[in-house]
């Protein structure tokens, strides 16, 4: 698979000059020193050292920056994190029947072989942690790991600087994998930072379904269930005429910070679908970046954010359609209750070379209380003149007449609200190709009592 990356196609690179002052941000330097304490060897250590140099010349973003103006990280700066092994009383997570024997589990970013199962995989696919790969396979990984556009963004570089292991899914040419691959990343130990890393390579003509899940482990005592930081990066390389269906679910602990990056490179005639579900964390940020590297790609992005209490959830997406005949279809929905705050910023770039592009983007938001808040900014930047592009955003509340209609049919007000909320969420959840996961998510939304009480 030959994929060429344009150095300026994705806007969130935030690269800095190496001639600037070292260690500009004491807090960021403290995080860096934690994650680089464990050493590796060879090319991986060189990669980590290069990323660490970028971090030392960077600062954490602030609300003065346009990309972060609604997401204040000052509460993150108040916490001193450490890198520690898991000390969980329970490592419960949902084992998906469809992926019962095609699962990798990582605890605080460390591979947990006793929780993993990869016995039900066909030939032509590699599902392993990085350390478990052969020398030949690791050399192949070297060509892709940390090579996606935007690698110098500060949180991405911090993750790269701390890589000691990673989840690797590699599908060989023309291999069709019917079994979903389930990647589970468990965090939750108080005052710890974990940095999951995932690399997916789908060679030309291949097909694979991936479920990427971030969950909180249960601590020995309730007092230990507190603040932690997950800084995750996933790179997906989709080869010529390959197809990747990718579901990402984030339900971290109530006091957690979650920063996530998903970077996708799509080659000619490839198809990529992402279902991004955000439910957890006190503060979460997901950067979803798509780079088209060949003609006639198909990109489908479905997102659902369901938050309540005082949660803040920020989704930033960027789709760079650099070649002709590309199509992209994005739907992102937010359900916001209590005093929660949702942010959506979606950019679609269509330069002059990308003629005959068809791109649509829609953000729909449902506010469940008078104090819930959403900031939305769908964007199209078009210089091509023969394209079909549209975007839009809506913000609404539950309609009194709809609730009244359901009550007139014998349904009480609380159940009526719940039915309407579930219907709003189901439009995204029902598109997920793993039935057991669909059921879990629908039940989760249905059981969130705070969504039905103003």
C-alpha positions in Angstrom: 0.0 0.0 0.0 1.5 3.3 -1.1 0.0 6.3 0.8 1.4 9.8 0.4 0.6 12.4 3.0 0.2 16.1 2.2 2.0 18.1 4.9 -0.6 20.8 5.3 -3.9 19.1 4.6 -5.1 18.8 8.2 -5.4 22.1 10.1 -4.8 20.9 13.6 -1.1 20.1 13.4 0.0 23.0 15.6 3.7 22.4 14.7 6.2 24.6 16.6 9.7 25.7 15.7 12.6 23.7 17.2 14.5 27.0 17.6 12.1 28.2 20.3 12.7 27.9 24.0 12.9 24.5 25.6 10.4 23.5 28.4 8.1 26.4 27.8 5.3 24.9 29.9 6.3 23.5 33.3 3.1 21.5 33.7 3.5 19.9 30.3 7.1 19.1 31.0 6.0 17.4 34.2 3.6 15.2 32.2 6.3 14.5 29.7 8.8 13.4 32.3 6.3 10.9 33.7 5.6 9.3 30.3 9.2 9.0 29.1 10.5 7.4 32.3 10.3 3.9 30.8 12.8 3.4 28.0 12.6 1.4 24.9 15.2 0.5 22.2 16.0 1.1 18.5 13.7 2.8 16.1 10.9 3.1 18.7 13.1 5.0 21.1 14.2 7.3 18.3 10.6 8.0 17.4 9.8 8.7 21.1 12.7 11.0 21.5 11.7 13.0 18.4 8.2 13.4 19.8 9.5 14.4 23.2 11.5 17.2 21.6 8.3 18.6 20.0 6.6 18.5 23.4 9.4 20.4 25.1 8.9 23.2 22.6 5.1 23.2 23.0 2.5 24.5 25.5 -0.9 23.2 26.4 -3.6 24.9 24.4 -5.7 27.6 26.1 -9.1 29.2 25.4 -7.2 32.0 23.6 -6.7 29.6 20.7 -9.6 29.3 18.2 -9.5 25.5 18.2 -9.9 25.4 22.0 -11.9 28.5 22.8 -14.8 26.6 24.4 -12.7 23.9 26.2 -10.8 25.2 29.2 -8.0 22.9 30.4 -7.2 25.0 33.5 -8.9 22.2 35.7 -6.4 19.7 34.1 -3.5 21.8 35.2 -4.5 21.6 38.8 -3.9 17.8 38.9 -0.5 16.1 39.1 -0.6 12.8 37.3 1.6 9.7 37.6 2.2 6.7 35.4 1.2 3.6 37.5 0.2 0.0 36.9 -3.4 -0.8 37.5 -4.6 -1.5 41.0 -8.2 -2.3 40.2 -10.7 -4.3 42.3 -12.6 -5.2 39.2 -11.8 -5.1 35.5 -15.3 -5.5 34.3 -16.2 -4.7 30.7 -18.7 -6.0 28.2 -17.5 -8.9 26.2 -19.2 -8.6 22.9 -20.4 -12.1 21.7 -19.5 -11.2 18.2 -15.9 -10.6 19.3 -15.5 -13.1 22.1 -12.3 -14.5 20.7 -11.0 -11.4 18.8 -10.2 -9.0 21.6 -7.2 -7.1 22.9 -7.4 -5.5 26.4 -5.0 -2.9 27.7 -5.0 -1.6 31.4 -3.6 1.8 31.9 -2.0 1.5 28.4 -0.3 -1.9 29.3 -1.3 -5.0 27.4 -3.3 -7.5 29.5 -2.9 -10.9 27.9 -5.0 -12.7 30.6 -8.0 -10.5 29.5 -7.4 -10.8 25.8 -8.5 -13.5 23.3 -7.4 -13.7 19.7 -8.1 -17.3 18.8 -10.9 -16.8 16.4 -9.1 -15.0 13.6 -8.7 -16.0 10.0 -5.3 -16.1 8.3 -4.2 -12.8 6.7 -4.8 -10.6 9.8 -2.5 -9.7 12.7 -4.1 -8.6 15.9 -1.5 -8.1 18.6 0.3 -5.7 20.9 3.4 -4.2 19.4 5.7 -6.1 21.7 4.2 -9.4 20.6 5.0 -8.8 16.9 7.9 -10.5 15.0 10.9 -8.4 13.9 9.5 -8.4 10.3 6.1 -7.3 11.5 7.6 -4.5 13.7 9.5 -3.3 10.7 6.2 -3.0 8.8 4.7 -1.1 11.7 7.6 1.3 11.7 6.4 2.6 8.3 3.1 3.7 9.7 3.3 4.3 13.4 3.2 8.1 14.2 3.3 8.9 10.5 -0.2 10.3 10.2 -0.7 14.0 9.5 -0.9 16.1 12.7 1.7 14.2 14.6 3.1 17.4 16.1 -0.2 18.3 17.8 0.8 18.6 21.5 -1.3 15.7 23.0 -0.5 13.5 20.0 3.2 14.2 20.4 2.9 13.5 24.2 1.3 10.1 23.4 4.1 9.3 20.9 6.8 10.3 23.4 5.4 7.7 25.9 4.8 4.8 23.5 6.0 1.5 25.1 3.4 -0.7 23.5 0.4 -0.4 21.2 -2.6 -2.3 19.8 -1.9 -3.3 16.2 -4.5 -4.5 13.7 -3.0 -5.3 10.3 -5.2 -6.8 7.5 -3.4 -8.2 4.5 -4.3 -7.6 0.9 -7.8 -8.8 -0.2 -8.5 -10.3 3.2 -12.1 -9.9 4.3 -12.5 -10.2 8.1 -16.1 -11.1 9.1 -15.4 -11.1 12.9 -15.3 -7.7 14.6 -12.0 -6.8 16.3 -12.6 -5.4 19.9 -10.0 -3.2 21.4 -10.6 -2.4 25.1 -8.7 0.3 27.0 -9.3 0.3 30.8 -8.2 3.3 32.9 -9.4 4.8 36.2 -6.7 4.6 38.8 -6.8 8.0 40.7 -4.2 10.6 39.6 -2.8 8.4 36.8 -2.2 9.2 33.2 -2.6 6.4 30.6 -1.8 6.8 26.9 -3.4 4.1 24.7 -2.0 3.8 21.2 -3.7 2.0 18.3 -2.5 1.4 14.7 -4.8 -0.1 12.1 -3.5 -0.9 8.6 -6.0 -2.2 6.0 -4.1 -3.2 2.8 -5.7 -2.9 -0.6 -8.9 -4.8 -1.1 -9.3 -5.8 2.5 -12.3 -5.3 4.9 -12.4 -5.1 8.7 -14.8 -4.0 11.4 -13.2 -2.5 14.5 -14.7 -1.6 17.9 -12.5 0.7 20.1 -13.7 1.2 23.6 -12.5 3.3 26.6 -13.9 2.3 30.0 -13.2 3.0 33.7 -12.0 0.2 35.9 -13.5 -0.2 39.4 -11.2 0.8 42.3 -10.9 -1.2 45.6 -12.8 1.6 47.5 -15.1 4.3 46.3 -12.7 7.0 47.6 -10.1 5.9 45.1 -12.4 6.4 42.1 -11.4 9.8 41.1 -9.5 12.0 38.6 -7.4 10.4 35.9 -6.3 11.3 32.4 -6.5 9.2 29.2 -4.6 10.5 26.2 -5.4 8.2 23.3 -4.2 8.2 19.7 -5.5 5.9 16.9 -4.1 5.9 13.4 -6.0 4.1 10.6 -4.5 3.6 7.1 -7.1 2.5 4.5 -5.5 1.1 1.3 -6.8 1.2 -2.2 -10.3 -0.2 -2.4 -10.2 -1.3 1.2 -13.1 -0.8 3.7 -12.9 -0.1 7.4 -15.9 0.2 9.7 -14.8 1.8 13.0 -16.9 2.2 16.1 -15.3 4.3 18.9 -17.0 4.3 22.4 -15.8 6.5 25.2 -17.4 6.0 28.7 -14.7 7.0 31.1 -15.3 7.7 34.8 -17.3 10.7 36.0 -14.2 12.7 37.1 -11.9 11.7 34.2 -10.2 13.7 31.5 -10.2 12.1 28.1 -8.2 13.5 25.1 -8.5 11.4 21.9 -7.1 11.7 18.4 -8.3 9.5 15.5 -6.3 10.1 12.3 -7.4 8.4 9.1 -5.6 8.3 5.7 -7.8 7.0 2.8 -6.3 5.8 -0.5 -8.0 5.6 -3.8 -11.5 4.0 -3.9 -11.4 3.3 -0.2 -14.4 3.4 2.2 -14.2 4.4 5.8 -17.1 4.7 8.3 -16.8 5.9 11.9 -19.4 5.7 14.6 -18.1 7.9 17.5 -20.1 7.6 20.8 -19.2 9.9 23.7 -20.9 9.2 27.1 -18.3 9.6 29.9 -15.6 11.8 31.4 -15.9 15.1 33.1 -14.0 16.7 30.2 -13.5 15.0 26.9 -12.1 16.1 23.6 -12.0 14.0 20.4 -10.1 15.2 17.3 -11.2 13.2 14.2 -9.1 13.9 11.2 -9.6 12.4 7.7 -7.1 12.8 4.9 -8.0 11.8 1.4 -4.9 10.5 -0.5 -6.6 9.3 -3.7 -9.7 9.7 -5.8 -13.2 8.3 -5.3 -13.1 7.8 -1.5 -16.2 7.4 0.6 -16.2 8.8 4.1 -19.1 8.4 6.5 -18.9 9.9 10.0 -21.7 9.3 12.5 -21.3 10.8 16.0 -23.4 10.8 19.2 -22.6 12.7 22.4 -24.8 12.1 25.4 -23.8 14.2 28.5 -25.4 15.5 31.7 -24.3 16.9 35.0 -21.4 19.3 34.4 -19.8 17.3 31.7 -18.0 19.1 28.8 -17.6 17.2 25.6 -15.8 18.7 22.6 -15.7 17.1 19.1 -13.5 18.6 16.4 -13.5 17.0 13.0 -11.5 17.9 9.8 -12.1 16.2 6.5 -9.5 17.1 3.8 -10.9 16.0 0.4 -7.9 16.6 -1.8 -8.8 14.5 -4.9 -11.8 14.4 -7.4 -14.9 12.3 -7.0 -14.8 12.0 -3.2 -17.9 11.8 -1.0 -18.3 12.5 2.6 -21.4 12.3 4.8 -21.3 13.5 8.4 -24.0 13.4 11.0 -23.2 14.4 14.6 -25.9 14.5 17.3 -25.7 15.8 20.8 -28.0 15.2 23.7 -27.2 17.7 26.5 -28.9 17.7 30.0 -28.5 19.5 33.3 -25.6 22.0 33.1 -23.6 20.1 30.5 -21.8 21.7 27.6 -21.3 20.2 24.2 -19.0 21.6 21.5 -19.0 20.6 17.8 -16.6 22.0 15.2 -16.6 20.3 11.9 -14.4 21.4 8.9 -14.6 20.1 5.4 -11.9 21.2 3.0 -12.5 21.0 -0.8 -9.6 22.5 -2.7 -9.6 23.3 -6.4 -8.2 19.8 -7.4 -11.2 18.1 -5.7 -13.7 18.6 -8.5 -16.9 16.5 -8.4 -16.8 16.2 -4.7 -20.1 15.5 -2.8 -19.9 16.5 0.8 -22.7 16.9 3.5 -22.4 17.8 7.1 -25.2 18.1 9.7 -25.0 18.7 13.5 -28.3 18.2 15.4 -28.5 19.1 19.1 -31.2 18.3 21.7 -31.1 20.4 24.9 -32.9 18.9 27.8 -32.7 21.8 30.3 -32.6 25.5 30.3 -29.0 25.5 31.6 -27.6 23.0 29.0 -25.4 24.6 26.4 -24.1 23.7 22.9 -21.6 25.6 20.7 -21.7 24.4 17.1 -19.7 25.5 14.1 -20.0 23.4 10.9 -17.6 24.7 8.3 -17.1 24.2 4.5 -14.0 25.7 2.9 -14.5 25.3 -0.9 -12.3 26.5 -3.7 -13.4 23.9 -6.3 -16.2 25.1 -8.6 -17.9 21.8 -9.6 -19.0 20.3 -6.4 -22.1 19.5 -4.4 -21.7 20.5 -0.7 -24.1 21.3 2.1 -23.9 21.8 5.8 -26.1 22.9 8.7 -26.8 22.8 12.4 -30.0 22.7 14.5 -30.6 23.2 18.2 -33.9 22.2 19.7 -35.7 21.0 22.8 -38.3 18.3 23.4 -41.6 19.5 22.0 -44.5 19.9 24.4 -47.0 18.8 21.8 -45.1 15.6 21.2 -45.0 14.8 24.9 -48.7 15.6 25.2 -49.5 13.3 22.3 -47.7 10.4 23.9 -49.4 11.2 27.3 -52.8 11.1 25.5 -51.9 7.5 24.5 -51.5 6.6 28.2 -47.7 7.1 28.5 -46.6 9.2 31.5 -44.5 12.3 31.0 -41.2 10.7 32.1 -41.6 7.8 29.8 -42.7 10.1 27.0 -39.5 12.1 27.4 -37.5 9.0 27.5 -39.0 7.6 24.2 -38.3 10.9 22.4 -34.7 11.0 23.7 -34.1 7.4 22.7 -35.5 8.0 19.2 -33.1 10.9 18.8 -30.1 8.8 19.8 -31.2 5.6 17.9 -30.6 7.3 14.6 -26.9 7.0 15.2 -26.7 3.9 17.4 -28.7 1.8 15.0 -26.1 2.3 12.3 -23.4 0.5 14.4 -22.8 -2.9 12.7 -22.3 -4.9 16.0 -25.8 -5.9 17.4 -24.7 -6.6 21.0 -23.0 -3.2 21.2 -26.1 -1.5 19.8 -28.2 -3.0 22.5 -25.8 -2.0 25.2 -25.7 1.6 24.1 -29.5 1.9 23.7 -30.0 0.5 27.2 -27.3 2.9 28.5 -29.1 5.9 27.1 -32.5 4.6 28.2 -31.2 4.2 31.8 -29.7 7.7 32.2 -32.2 9.1 34.6 -30.7 12.6 34.6 -31.7 13.0 31.0 -35.4 12.7 31.7 -35.4 15.1 34.7 -35.0 18.8 34.1 
